[in-house]
């Protein structure tokens, strides 16, 4: 069963619209535009209150946050910077 979380990787304010976008497999920017449009049409109260309540109730996607933290600890192996050996010039004249 899929769960609704606040997004930790696609967030502008609290991650609510990013989480909805991940949950519905939709573009989070379109969700943000629709949300702002509805926010302005309804006079802020219904959708503003809903956003604030969702911010309080919905947990962050902790699994993604932990995976990102584990991934950042792993350092890639350094590339060898061995220069090709220069041809030695004969010093004899």
C-alpha positions as CSV (number, residue, x, y, z in Angstrom):
1,X,0.0,0.0,0.0
2,X,1.4,3.4,-1.0
3,X,1.4,6.1,1.6
4,X,1.2,9.8,1.3
5,X,4.3,11.7,2.6
6,X,5.7,15.2,2.5
7,X,8.4,15.2,-0.1
8,X,12.0,15.8,1.0
9,X,13.5,16.0,-2.4
10,X,10.8,18.1,-4.3
11,X,9.8,20.7,-1.8
12,X,9.4,24.5,-2.0
13,X,7.7,25.2,1.3
14,X,6.7,22.1,3.2
15,X,6.8,19.4,0.5
16,X,3.0,18.9,0.5
17,X,2.6,19.5,-3.3
18,X,5.8,17.5,-4.0
19,X,4.4,14.6,-2.0
20,X,1.1,14.7,-3.8
21,X,2.9,14.7,-7.1
22,X,4.9,11.7,-6.2
23,X,1.8,9.9,-4.9
24,X,-0.3,10.6,-8.0
25,X,2.6,10.3,-10.5
26,X,1.9,13.9,-11.6
27,X,4.0,17.0,-12.1
28,X,4.3,18.7,-8.8
29,X,4.5,22.1,-10.5
30,X,1.1,21.6,-12.0
31,X,-0.3,20.7,-8.5
32,X,1.3,23.9,-7.1
33,X,-0.3,26.0,-9.8
34,X,-3.8,24.5,-9.3
35,X,-3.3,24.9,-5.5
36,X,-2.4,28.5,-5.8
37,X,-5.3,29.1,-8.2
38,X,-7.8,27.5,-5.8
39,X,-6.2,29.4,-2.9
40,X,-6.8,32.7,-4.6
41,X,-10.3,31.8,-5.8
42,X,-11.5,30.7,-2.3
43,X,-10.0,33.5,-0.4
44,X,-7.1,31.6,1.2
45,X,-9.1,30.1,4.1
46,X,-10.1,26.5,3.0
47,X,-7.0,25.6,1.0
48,X,-4.6,27.6,3.3
49,X,-6.0,25.8,6.3
50,X,-5.8,22.4,4.5
51,X,-2.2,23.0,3.6
52,X,-1.2,24.0,7.2
53,X,-3.1,20.9,8.6
54,X,-1.4,18.7,6.1
55,X,2.0,20.2,7.0
56,X,1.4,19.2,10.6
57,X,-0.2,15.8,10.0
58,X,1.8,14.3,7.1
59,X,5.2,12.8,8.0
60,X,8.3,13.5,5.9
61,X,9.5,10.7,3.7
62,X,12.2,9.5,6.1
63,X,13.3,6.6,4.0
64,X,14.4,8.8,1.1
65,X,16.1,11.1,3.6
66,X,18.0,8.2,5.1
67,X,19.0,6.8,1.7
68,X,20.3,10.2,0.7
69,X,22.3,10.4,3.9
70,X,23.8,6.9,3.4
71,X,24.6,7.7,-0.2
72,X,26.4,10.9,0.7
73,X,28.6,9.1,3.2
74,X,29.9,6.8,0.5
75,X,32.7,8.5,-1.3
76,X,33.5,7.5,-4.8
77,X,36.9,6.1,-5.4
78,X,39.4,8.7,-6.6
79,X,40.4,8.5,-10.2
80,X,44.0,7.7,-10.7
81,X,45.8,10.9,-11.7
82,X,48.9,9.1,-12.9
83,X,50.4,11.1,-15.7
84,X,51.7,9.2,-18.7
85,X,55.4,8.9,-18.4
86,X,57.2,11.5,-20.5
87,X,59.8,10.3,-22.9
88,X,63.2,10.8,-21.5
89,X,65.4,12.8,-23.6
90,X,68.9,11.6,-24.1
91,X,71.2,13.8,-22.2
92,X,74.3,12.7,-24.2
93,X,75.5,14.9,-27.0
